[in-house]
Amino acid sequence: MFLQIQNLTAVITQLQKEISEIRGDMRPVNAAPIEPIDFDDVVHEIDQRREKKQNVIIFNVADDEKDDTAKVAETFKFIKVDREITLNNVKTYRLGILPRLGREKIVNKPRPIIVVLGDAMEAKLILRMSRALKNYPAARKIFISKDLTVRQIEKKNKIMKEFLERKSRGE
């Protein structure tokens, strides 16, 4: 009988330790505020993602008098794609047409080009094959990325900041 009471006491002590560990893990979860979700914001975000899914942004393409569509065609020549991308339906425009307030314009930095392609599959294909640009000295500094929404950019920056903090701590 005494042995059973000792075993039960040991089990109860072990369970109390586990409960206190679980409560300790729950404190950070409870401390994190939960942002209310606005249905209109969610719908707006979905619409923006739908609009931008066929877009890519090309960085570090020279900003001169030459037509941007021709520059995009030159850039796409470096990317060996399996199927032909028709540049007839492609729209291009430069970001940063208006001068920024409060900062001097960086003279040697070209503005990014937003390329609106025919469909999302072409955009995915170009993004997948864009690593080939690093193999050509003329296109080594050019890189291509997805056209992200403001919320996606904020989330990406938040994740990158957390990654760099963890990396600096040696995790």
N, CA, C and O of each residue as an XYZ file, in Angstrom:
684
protein
N       0.807     -1.187      0.000
C       0.000      0.000      0.000
C       0.859      1.265      0.000
O       0.608      2.207     -0.751
N       1.881      1.259      0.864
C       2.771      2.399      0.943
C       3.502      2.616     -0.382
O       3.715      3.756     -0.796
N       3.883      1.526     -1.045
C       4.581      1.591     -2.332
C       3.685      2.209     -3.402
O       4.163      2.978     -4.237
N       2.404      1.884     -3.387
C       1.465      2.458     -4.358
C       1.310      3.959     -4.143
O       1.216      4.722     -5.105
N       1.283      4.377     -2.889
C       1.161      5.809     -2.586
C       2.405      6.551     -3.074
O       2.294      7.655     -3.606
N       3.576      5.964     -2.901
C       4.816      6.585     -3.388
C       4.796      6.701     -4.914
O       5.185      7.729     -5.467
N       4.344      5.648     -5.586
C       4.264      5.689     -7.054
C       3.286      6.770     -7.516
O       3.571      7.512     -8.455
N       2.131      6.853     -6.848
C       1.149      7.883     -7.204
C       1.704      9.285     -6.951
O       1.458     10.203     -7.733
N       2.441      9.448     -5.874
C       3.048     10.745     -5.568
C       4.064     11.124     -6.648
O       4.127     12.280     -7.066
N       4.842     10.167     -7.087
C       5.832     10.430     -8.140
C       5.145     10.801     -9.453
O       5.595     11.701    -10.161
N       4.058     10.107     -9.773
C       3.309     10.404    -11.000
C       2.693     11.795    -10.920
O       2.727     12.549    -11.894
N       2.127     12.139     -9.759
C       1.518     13.464     -9.580
C       2.583     14.553     -9.702
O       2.336     15.585    -10.327
N       3.739     14.345     -9.128
C       4.832     15.320     -9.223
C       5.266     15.507    -10.674
O       5.494     16.631    -11.121
N       5.377     14.417    -11.396
C       5.763     14.478    -12.813
C       4.710     15.237    -13.621
O       5.057     16.058    -14.470
N       3.441     14.972    -13.367
C       2.363     15.661    -14.082
C       2.353     17.157    -13.762
O       2.088     17.978    -14.640
N       2.638     17.509    -12.516
C       2.694     18.924    -12.149
C       3.832     19.637    -12.885
O       3.673     20.784    -13.302
N       4.964     18.975    -13.044
C       6.079     19.556    -13.802
C       5.685     19.772    -15.261
O       5.966     20.824    -15.835
N       5.039     18.781    -15.856
C       4.616     18.900    -17.253
C       3.603     20.027    -17.430
O       3.658     20.766    -18.413
N       2.678     20.160    -16.480
C       1.678     21.235    -16.551
C       2.359     22.599    -16.464
O       1.999     23.517    -17.201
N       3.330     22.740    -15.580
C       4.015     24.035    -15.453
C       4.820     24.350    -16.718
O       4.901     25.515    -17.107
N       5.414     23.354    -17.365
C       6.118     23.574    -18.633
C       5.150     24.017    -19.727
O       5.447     24.929    -20.499
N       4.006     23.371    -19.785
C       3.000     23.737    -20.793
C       2.506     25.156    -20.553
O       2.343     25.920    -21.505
N       2.268     25.519    -19.305
C       1.832     26.889    -18.990
C       2.910     27.904    -19.376
O       2.603     28.992    -19.863
N       4.161     27.543    -19.156
C       5.263     28.431    -19.547
C       5.321     28.632    -21.055
O       5.626     29.728    -21.524
N       5.031     27.585    -21.814
C       5.004     27.698    -23.276
C       3.808     28.500    -23.752
O       3.865     29.138    -24.804
N       2.727     28.474    -22.990
C       1.506     29.172    -23.407
C       1.584     30.675    -23.178
O       0.863     31.421    -23.841
N       2.419     31.144    -22.279
C       2.485     32.580    -21.993
C       2.833     33.396    -23.238
O       2.156     34.390    -23.504
N       3.864     33.023    -24.022
C       4.141     33.813    -25.236
C       2.984     33.780    -26.232
O       2.737     34.768    -26.924
N       2.281     32.668    -26.309
C       1.147     32.572    -27.223
C       0.040     33.506    -26.775
O      -0.560     34.196    -27.600
N      -0.238     33.540    -25.482
C      -1.277     34.420    -24.958
C      -0.877     35.886    -25.062
O      -1.741     36.750    -25.210
N       0.430     36.182    -24.986
C       0.891     37.563    -25.021
C       0.792     38.169    -26.419
O       0.660     39.385    -26.553
N       0.853     37.344    -27.452
C       0.799     37.855    -28.821
C      -0.615     38.339    -29.135
O      -1.573     37.572    -29.041
N      -0.741     39.622    -29.510
C      -2.084     40.122    -29.826
C      -2.580     39.565    -31.156
O      -1.808     39.385    -32.098
N      -3.844     39.304    -31.212
C      -4.458     38.798    -32.438
C      -5.125     39.966    -33.139
O      -6.004     40.625    -32.583
N      -4.694     40.212    -34.366
C      -5.261     41.317    -35.128
C      -6.620     40.908    -35.684
O      -6.785     39.797    -36.188
N      -7.588     41.808    -35.590
C      -8.892     41.489    -36.185
C      -8.782     41.461    -37.710
O      -8.042     42.249    -38.300
N      -9.507     40.567    -38.330
C      -9.460     40.409    -39.780
C     -10.638     41.152    -40.391
O     -11.796     40.905    -40.053
N     -10.320     42.064    -41.295
C     -11.352     42.820    -41.989
C     -11.633     42.122    -43.318
O     -10.721     41.911    -44.117
N     -12.873     41.771    -43.549
C     -13.251     41.031    -44.753
C     -12.918     41.814    -46.017
O     -12.473     41.229    -47.005
N     -13.127     43.133    -46.001
C     -12.822     43.960    -47.175
C     -11.332     43.943    -47.499
O     -10.947     43.920    -48.669
N     -10.487     43.955    -46.453
C      -9.046     43.887    -46.678
C      -8.648     42.561    -47.312
O      -7.794     42.522    -48.198
N      -9.260     41.491    -46.865
C      -8.960     40.167    -47.419
C      -9.368     40.101    -48.886
O      -8.614     39.597    -49.718
N     -10.548     40.603    -49.204
C     -11.017     40.601    -50.596
C     -10.103     41.463    -51.462
O      -9.768     41.087    -52.585
N      -9.701     42.622    -50.935
C      -8.802     43.511    -51.679
C      -7.456     42.832    -51.932
O      -6.902     42.930    -53.026
N      -6.937     42.147    -50.922
C      -5.661     41.441    -51.070
C      -5.768     40.338    -52.126
O      -4.859     40.166    -52.939
N      -6.860     39.604    -52.116
C      -7.062     38.544    -53.113
C      -7.126     39.134    -54.513
O      -6.541     38.584    -55.446
N      -7.833     40.252    -54.667
C      -7.912     40.912    -55.975
C      -6.542     41.385    -56.442
O      -6.191     41.219    -57.610
N      -5.767     41.974    -55.534
C      -4.433     42.437    -55.905
C      -3.541     41.277    -56.318
O      -2.806     41.379    -57.301
N      -3.597     40.184    -55.584
C      -2.776     39.022    -55.941
C      -3.182     38.456    -57.293
O      -2.331     38.028    -58.073
N      -4.481     38.455    -57.569
C      -4.966     37.968    -58.859
C      -4.452     38.866    -59.989
O      -4.063     38.370    -61.046
N      -4.450     40.177    -59.769
C      -3.964     41.109    -60.785
C      -2.459     40.979    -61.001
O      -1.981     41.108    -62.128
N      -1.717     40.726    -59.934
C      -0.261     40.742    -60.010
C       0.362     39.386    -60.309
O       1.577     39.300    -60.489
N      -0.435     38.329    -60.366
C       0.164     37.004    -60.538
C       0.791     36.808    -61.911
O       1.609     35.903    -62.081
N       0.435     37.621    -62.889
C       1.045     37.500    -64.213
C       2.124     38.563    -64.433
O       2.600     38.739    -65.554
N       2.508     39.266    -63.376
C       3.530     40.306    -63.478
C       4.861     39.810    -62.934
O       4.906     38.988    -62.018
N       5.938     40.319    -63.507
C       7.273     40.157    -62.949
C       7.926     41.535    -62.930
O       7.551     42.421    -63.698
N       8.897     41.705    -62.053
C       9.645     42.957    -61.978
C      11.089     42.649    -62.333
O      11.695     41.730    -61.781
N      11.633     43.429    -63.262
C      13.022     43.262    -63.682
C      13.820     44.432    -63.120
O      13.481     45.594    -63.344
N      14.882     44.113    -62.388
C      15.720     45.122    -61.758
C      17.042     45.261    -62.505
O      17.511     44.316    -63.140
N      17.635     46.449    -62.422
C      18.968     46.770    -62.941
C      19.072     46.709    -64.455
O      20.132     46.378    -64.986
N      17.998     47.020    -65.156
C      18.051     47.181    -66.612
C      18.268     48.666    -66.864
O      17.595     49.506    -66.267
N      19.214     48.992    -67.753
C      19.592     50.387    -68.001
C      18.370     51.253    -68.299
O      17.451     50.846    -69.009
N      18.390     52.443    -67.741
C      17.278     53.388    -67.868
C      17.681     54.469    -68.869
O      18.195     55.519    -68.481
N      17.448     54.212    -70.159
C      17.797     55.199    -71.181
C      16.638     55.374    -72.151
O      15.503     55.020    -71.834
N      16.914     55.913    -73.320
C      15.857     56.257    -74.275
C      15.280     55.045    -75.018
O      14.220     55.151    -75.635
N      15.948     53.924    -74.968
C      15.490     52.740    -75.692
C      14.161     52.237    -75.113
O      13.903     52.369    -73.917
N      13.340     51.670    -75.966
C      12.029     51.168    -75.553
C      12.190     50.043    -74.531
O      13.008     49.142    -74.714
N      11.403     50.104    -73.454
C      11.502     49.097    -72.396
C      11.107     47.707    -72.881
O      11.647     46.711    -72.402
N      10.177     47.628    -73.820
C       9.776     46.318    -74.349
C      10.946     45.652    -75.054
O      11.125     44.439    -74.945
N      11.743     46.429    -75.772
C      12.929     45.876    -76.434
C      13.946     45.401    -75.399
O      14.594     44.373    -75.597
N      14.091     46.136    -74.303
C      15.018     45.719    -73.246
C      14.542     44.433    -72.573
O      15.345     43.568    -72.224
N      13.242     44.324    -72.398
C      12.681     43.098    -71.821
C      12.943     41.927    -72.757
O      13.301     40.840    -72.304
N      12.767     42.138    -74.053
C      13.031     41.080    -75.034
C      14.496     40.659    -74.978
O      14.801     39.469    -75.054
N      15.410     41.631    -74.846
C      16.838     41.311    -74.720
C      17.098     40.478    -73.470
O      17.847     39.502    -73.510
N      16.483     40.865    -72.376
C      16.672     40.136    -71.119
C      16.137     38.713    -71.234
O      16.762     37.768    -70.752
N      14.979     38.564    -71.872
C      14.390     37.235    -72.014
C      15.196     36.345    -72.954
O      15.074     35.122    -72.886
N      16.024     36.932    -73.836
C      16.878     36.119    -74.712
C      17.886     35.317    -73.897
O      18.252     34.202    -74.268
N      18.331     35.897    -72.785
C      19.299     35.195    -71.938
C      18.666     33.998    -71.232
O      19.356     33.044    -70.871
N      17.369     34.055    -71.044
C      16.660     32.977    -70.363
C      16.206     31.976    -71.415
O      15.429     32.313    -72.309
N      16.683     30.773    -71.308
C      16.300     29.732    -72.269
C      14.987     29.110    -71.808
O      14.970     28.227    -70.949
N      13.900     29.580    -72.386
C      12.588     29.056    -72.003
C      12.154     27.982    -72.989
O      12.537     28.006    -74.158
N      11.354     27.046    -72.507
C      10.905     25.933    -73.337
C       9.902     26.368    -74.393
O       9.910     25.855    -75.512
N       9.046     27.304    -74.042
C       8.056     27.744    -75.010
C       8.249     29.224    -75.299
O       8.799     29.961    -74.481
N       7.806     29.638    -76.434
C       7.974     31.026    -76.867
C       7.049     31.946    -76.068
O       5.856     31.678    -75.927
N       7.608     33.008    -75.563
C       6.812     34.001    -74.852
C       6.523     35.124    -75.835
O       7.440     35.775    -76.337
N       5.262     35.342    -76.100
C       4.885     36.366    -77.073
C       4.958     37.729    -76.412
O       4.276     37.992    -75.422
N       5.794     38.595    -76.974
C       5.962     39.929    -76.422
C       4.979     40.922    -77.024
O       5.031     42.111    -76.710
N       4.082     40.447    -77.886
C       3.086     41.350    -78.460
C       2.089     41.811    -77.402
O       1.670     42.969    -77.404
N       1.714     40.918    -76.510
C       0.720     41.238    -75.489
C       1.338     41.774    -74.201
O       0.625     42.066    -73.242
N       2.662     41.901    -74.180
C       3.352     42.313    -72.967
C       3.289     43.829    -72.815
O       3.525     44.579    -73.762
N       2.962     44.262    -71.592
C       2.985     45.690    -71.271
C       4.126     45.924    -70.293
O       4.345     45.124    -69.384
N       4.849     47.018    -70.479
C       5.936     47.350    -69.563
C       5.780     48.785    -69.096
O       5.330     49.656    -69.840
N       6.157     49.010    -67.861
C       6.244     50.380    -67.368
C       7.236     50.431    -66.225
O       7.444     49.452    -65.508
N       7.844     51.596    -66.073
C       8.876     51.800    -65.065
C       8.257     52.236    -63.743
O       7.296     53.004    -63.710
N       8.818     51.740    -62.679
C       8.422     52.204    -61.351
C       9.195     53.478    -61.027
O      10.299     53.682    -61.530
N       8.630     54.314    -60.206
C       9.355     55.490    -59.734
C       9.392     56.627    -60.720
O      10.402     57.325    -60.802
N       8.321     56.846    -61.481
C       8.296     57.941    -62.442
C       8.268     59.280    -61.708
O       8.937     60.227    -62.120
N       7.506     59.363    -60.636
C       7.448     60.596    -59.861
C       8.667     60.686    -58.950
O       9.100     59.675    -58.398
N       9.230     61.895    -58.785
C      10.390     62.020    -57.890
C       9.976     61.793    -56.442
O       8.863     62.136    -56.045
N      10.858     61.227    -55.678
C      10.565     60.981    -54.273
C      10.826     62.250    -53.479
O      11.766     62.994    -53.759
N       9.990     62.483    -52.500
C      10.158     63.653    -51.654
C      11.136     63.345    -50.532
O      11.137     62.241    -49.987
N      11.969     64.325    -50.187
C      12.846     64.189    -49.041
C      14.154     63.474    -49.298
O      15.017     63.461    -48.421
N      14.332     62.888    -50.449
C      15.578     62.185    -50.747
C      16.118     62.654    -52.087
O      15.362     63.041    -52.979
N      17.427     62.614    -52.213
C      18.012     62.919    -53.509
C      17.861     61.699    -54.408
O      17.891     60.562    -53.939
N      17.701     61.943    -55.690
C      17.568     60.851    -56.643
C      18.930     60.193    -56.838
O      19.935     60.877    -57.031
N      18.957     58.894    -56.787
C      20.195     58.160    -57.026
C      20.387     58.099    -58.535
O      19.597     57.477    -59.245
N      21.436     58.746    -59.017
C      21.610     58.941    -60.454
C      21.911     57.637    -61.183
O      21.354     57.392    -62.254
N      22.760     56.813    -60.638
C      23.224     55.629    -61.360
C      22.341     54.404    -61.175
O      22.638     53.345    -61.729
N      21.277     54.524    -60.420
C      20.434     53.357    -60.166
C      19.223     53.382    -61.087
O      18.397     54.290    -60.995
N      19.103     52.393    -61.981
C      17.951     52.364    -62.893
C      16.671     51.960    -62.170
O      16.692     51.193    -61.207
N      15.568     52.491    -62.656
C      14.269     52.160    -62.074
C      13.851     50.762    -62.526
O      14.150     50.368    -63.653
N      13.168     50.010    -61.672
C      12.698     48.669    -62.060
C      11.631     48.748    -63.147
O      10.930     49.751    -63.276
N      11.522     47.681    -63.919
C      10.505     47.579    -64.965
C       9.484     46.539    -64.530
O       9.840     45.407    -64.203
N       8.210     46.929    -64.527
C       7.145     45.952    -64.294
C       6.724     45.424    -65.653
O       6.406     46.197    -66.556
N       6.721     44.110    -65.795
C       6.333     43.462    -67.043
C       5.032     42.709    -66.788
O       4.980     41.809    -65.949
N       3.985     43.083    -67.518
C       2.689     42.415    -67.409
C       2.614     41.421    -68.561
O       2.508     41.812    -69.724
N       2.671     40.136    -68.232
C       2.691     39.076    -69.242
C       1.277     38.613    -69.569
O       0.302     39.054    -68.960
N       1.191     37.713    -70.544
C      -0.108     37.217    -70.989
C      -0.842     36.400    -69.951
O      -2.056     36.537    -69.798
N      -0.112     35.539    -69.224
C      -0.766     34.738    -68.193
C       0.223     34.393    -67.084
O       1.419     34.662    -67.197
N      -0.285     33.802    -66.027
C       0.529     33.499    -64.853
C       1.553     32.403    -65.130
O       2.617     32.388    -64.510
N       1.252     31.489    -66.046
C       2.202     30.413    -66.360
C       3.478     30.972    -66.980
O       4.572     30.486    -66.690
N       3.347     31.990    -67.831
C       4.534     32.622    -68.404
C       5.367     33.275    -67.307
O       6.595     33.190    -67.326
N       4.713     33.920    -66.358
C       5.435     34.556    -65.257
C       6.180     33.509    -64.430
O       7.339     33.718    -64.072
N       5.533     32.396    -64.126
C       6.191     31.333    -63.361
C       7.375     30.756    -64.126
O       8.422     30.473    -63.542
N       7.207     30.584    -65.424
C       8.278     30.051    -66.261
C       9.480     30.988    -66.260
O      10.620     30.545    -66.125
N       9.224     32.268    -66.408
C      10.317     33.243    -66.416
C      11.008     33.282    -65.062
O      12.237     33.326    -64.999
N      10.250     33.267    -63.991
C      10.849     33.279    -62.656
C      11.699     32.039    -62.422
O      12.769     32.122    -61.819
N      11.233     30.904    -62.891
C      11.978     29.661    -62.717
C      13.286     29.684    -63.502
O      14.314     29.208    -63.021
N      13.242     30.237    -64.707
C      14.415     30.226    -65.571
C      15.320     31.447    -65.372
O      16.371     31.534    -66.007
N      14.939     32.377    -64.518
C      15.700     33.622    -64.378
C      17.079     33.421    -63.762
O      17.931     34.303    -63.875
N      17.315     32.311    -63.130
C      18.646     32.045    -62.570
C      19.701     31.947    -63.658
O      20.891     32.108    -63.391
N      19.265     31.681    -64.891
C      20.208     31.587    -66.004
C      20.868     32.925    -66.305
O      21.904     32.958    -66.968
N      20.297     34.021    -65.837
C      20.892     35.339    -66.077
C      22.276     35.452    -65.452
O      23.115     36.198    -65.956
N      22.528     34.734    -64.376
C      23.820     34.810    -63.687
C      24.955     34.224    -64.521
O      26.124     34.482    -64.235
N      24.628     33.438    -65.550
C      25.651     32.808    -66.381
C      26.186     33.722    -67.472
O      27.165     33.374    -68.131
N      25.575     34.873    -67.679
C      25.966     35.783    -68.755
C      26.505     37.075    -68.156
O      25.808     37.735    -67.385
N      27.739     37.446    -68.501
C      28.323     38.667    -67.935
C      27.493     39.920    -68.221
O      27.440     40.821    -67.385
N      26.851     39.992    -69.376
C      26.061     41.177    -69.725
C      24.804     41.288    -68.871
O      24.273     42.383    -68.689
N      24.332     40.176    -68.352
C      23.077     40.179    -67.589
C      23.277     39.767    -66.136
O      22.308     39.462    -65.440
N      24.503     39.756    -65.680
C      24.795     39.249    -64.338
C      24.111     40.054    -63.232
O      23.688     39.489    -62.224
N      24.003     41.370    -63.419
C      23.411     42.213    -62.373
C      21.898     42.326    -62.491
O      21.250     42.884    -61.606
N      21.332     41.811    -63.559
C      19.884     41.862    -63.756
C      19.248     40.721    -62.965
O      19.721     39.586    -63.014
N      18.193     41.023    -62.247
C      17.448     39.944    -61.599
C      15.956     40.212    -61.701
O      15.512     41.350    -61.851
N      15.203     39.134    -61.616
C      13.758     39.168    -61.834
C      13.069     38.635    -60.583
O      13.505     37.644    -59.997
N      11.995     39.301    -60.182
C      11.230     38.827    -59.029
C       9.741     38.945    -59.306
O       9.321     39.566    -60.283
N       8.955     38.339    -58.431
C       7.497     38.430    -58.533
C       7.057     39.841    -58.174
O       7.743     40.546    -57.433
N       5.920     40.244    -58.699
C       5.301     41.508    -58.323
C       4.428     41.222    -57.105
O       3.355     40.632    -57.229
N       4.889     41.639    -55.939
C       4.207     41.327    -54.688
C       3.294     42.467    -54.259
O       3.516     43.627    -54.608
N       2.272     42.119    -53.503
C       1.392     43.135    -52.928
C       2.085     43.747    -51.709
O       3.100     43.235    -51.239
N       1.533     44.831    -51.212
C       2.112     45.506    -50.048
C       2.134     44.565    -48.843
O       3.123     44.516    -48.113
N       1.067     43.831    -48.638
C       0.996     42.898    -47.510
C       2.038     41.780    -47.659
O       2.646     41.371    -46.670
N       2.247     41.287    -48.878
C       3.250     40.247    -49.099
C       4.656     40.788    -48.831
O       5.496     40.090    -48.264
N       4.908     42.030    -49.241
C       6.219     42.638    -49.003
C       6.458     42.800    -47.507
O       7.549     42.506    -47.017
N       5.447     43.266    -46.779
C       5.581     43.424    -45.328
C       5.864     42.089    -44.657
O       6.730     42.000    -43.786
N       5.140     41.053    -45.059
C       5.342     39.729    -44.466
C       6.732     39.186    -44.807
O       7.402     38.603    -43.956
N       7.156     39.382    -46.050
C       8.486     38.928    -46.471
C       9.572     39.634    -45.660
O      10.520     38.995    -45.204
N       9.437     40.954    -45.479
C      10.419     41.708    -44.698
C      10.434     41.261    -43.241
O      11.500     41.166    -42.633
N       9.263     40.986    -42.678
C       9.170     40.524    -41.292
C       9.861     39.172    -41.128
O      10.604     38.960    -40.169
N       9.614     38.268    -42.057
C      10.234     36.941    -42.000
C      11.741     37.050    -42.181
O      12.501     36.362    -41.500
N      12.179     37.917    -43.103
C      13.613     38.087    -43.343
C      14.301     38.678    -42.112
O      15.407     38.266    -41.761
N      13.652     39.637    -41.460
C      14.213     40.234    -40.247
C      14.358     39.177    -39.158
O      15.390     39.104    -38.491
N      13.322     38.358    -38.980
C      13.375     37.296    -37.979
C      14.464     36.282    -38.320
O      15.169     35.801    -37.433
N      14.602     35.958    -39.609
C      15.645     35.022    -40.044
C      17.033     35.569    -39.719
O      17.880     34.846    -39.194
N      17.265     36.847    -40.029
C      18.578     37.438    -39.775
C      18.877     37.513    -38.280
O      20.019     37.313    -37.865
N      17.855     37.801    -37.468
C      18.053     37.813    -36.016
C      18.422     36.427    -35.507
O      19.338     36.283    -34.697
N      17.715     35.415    -35.978
C      18.019     34.044    -35.544
C      19.393     33.607    -36.031
O      20.122     32.919    -35.317
N      19.739     34.006    -37.238
C      21.045     33.644    -37.793
C      22.161     34.290    -36.984
O      23.190     33.664    -36.726
N      21.958     35.546    -36.582
C      22.983     36.229    -35.788
C      23.121     35.609    -34.394
O      24.202     35.643    -33.806
N      22.029     35.043    -33.864
C      22.083     34.361    -32.567
C      22.659     32.951    -32.685
O      22.946     32.311    -31.673
N      22.826     32.469    -33.907
C      23.409     31.146    -34.104
C      22.425     30.007    -34.053
O      22.816     28.865    -33.816
N      21.156     30.289    -34.269
C      20.134     29.228    -34.243
C      20.151     28.446    -35.525
O      19.364     27.514    -35.690
